[in-house]
């Protein structure tokens, strides 16, 4: 795995475990996220607002990792197993698209499909 891939996976994991401030600082303008119901499709500032009200994950394991990079765009696909206090493990198939600009890698889109 390259240093760029390592960086992308670290950022991706942090989106799960860090707060809204981290997410706001790492999202591209107009980013789009698709979550299971009831959250649904969120864009731009809706994402940060949604993250502020959602409890953070205590831990997450990203398995079956796939990364494809083309120029300044990278796509990550994986299975997540995330844990919150007092809840069952949440499993989802996920895909995230990042774009690299002068400020580094920024999340452009993220999608989750429940897997269990």
C-alpha positions in Angstrom: 0.0 0.0 0.0 1.3 3.5 -0.9 1.7 6.4 1.5 -1.2 8.1 -0.3 -3.5 5.1 0.3 -2.4 5.0 3.9 -3.4 8.6 4.3 -6.8 8.1 2.6 -7.6 5.2 4.9 -6.6 7.2 7.9 -8.9 10.0 6.8 -11.7 7.6 6.1 -11.5 6.0 9.6 -11.4 9.5 11.2 -14.7 10.4 9.5 -16.2 7.5 11.5 -14.6 8.3 14.8 -14.0 12.0 14.9 -16.6 14.8 15.2 -18.3 17.3 13.0 -15.3 19.7 13.1 -13.0 17.0 11.6 -15.6 16.3 8.9 -16.1 19.9 8.0 -12.4 20.4 7.6 -12.0 17.4 5.3 -15.0 17.7 3.0 -15.0 19.2 -0.5 -17.4 22.1 -1.1 -20.9 20.7 -1.8 -19.9 17.1 -0.7 -22.7 14.6 -0.8 -23.4 11.7 1.6 -26.0 9.0 1.4 -26.9 7.3 4.6 -29.5 4.7 5.5 -33.0 5.9 6.4 -33.8 8.1 8.3 -30.8 10.3 7.5 -31.0 9.9 3.7 -29.2 12.2 1.3 -27.2 15.0 2.8 -25.2 17.7 1.1 -22.8 20.5 2.2 -23.8 22.0 5.5 -26.5 19.4 6.1 -23.7 16.9 6.6 -22.0 18.9 9.4 -25.4 19.6 11.1 -26.3 15.9 10.9 -22.9 14.9 12.4 -23.3 17.3 15.3 -26.5 15.6 16.4 -25.3 12.0 15.8 -23.3 10.1 18.5 -19.8 9.2 17.3 -18.6 5.7 16.8 -16.4 4.4 19.5 -14.4 2.2 17.1 -14.6 1.1 13.5 -12.9 -1.7 11.5 -12.6 -1.3 7.8 -12.2 -4.6 6.0 -12.2 -5.9 2.4 -10.5 -2.6 1.4 -10.3 -1.5 -2.2 -8.7 1.7 -3.5 -8.6 3.0 -7.0 -6.9 6.2 -7.8 -6.9 8.1 -11.1 -5.0 11.4 -11.1 -6.4 13.6 -8.3 -9.4 11.4 -7.6 -9.5 8.3 -5.4 -12.3 5.9 -4.6 -12.3 3.7 -1.5 -14.7 0.8 -1.1 -14.9 -1.4 2.0 -17.0 -3.1 4.6 -17.3 -1.2 7.9 -18.0 -2.8 11.3 -18.6 0.1 13.7 -19.4 0.2 17.5 -21.2 2.6 19.7 -21.8 2.3 23.4 -24.9 0.3 24.1 -25.7 -0.6 20.5 -25.2 -3.6 18.3 -22.3 -3.6 15.8 -23.3 -1.7 12.7 -22.1 -3.3 9.5 -22.2 -1.5 6.1 -20.8 -1.7 2.6 -19.3 1.8 1.9 -17.8 3.8 -0.9 -16.1 7.2 -0.6 -14.7 9.4 -3.3 -11.9 11.9 -2.6 -10.5 14.7 -4.6 -7.0 16.1 -4.0 -6.6 19.9 -4.1 -4.0 22.3 -2.8 -5.2 21.6 0.8 -4.9 17.8 0.5 -7.5 15.1 0.1 -11.1 16.2 0.5 -14.2 13.9 0.7 -16.5 14.5 -2.3 -19.0 11.7 -1.7 -19.8 8.9 0.7 -22.4 6.2 0.6 -23.4 3.4 3.1 -25.5 0.3 2.4 -26.4 -1.7 5.6 -24.8 -5.1 5.4 -26.2 -7.0 8.4 
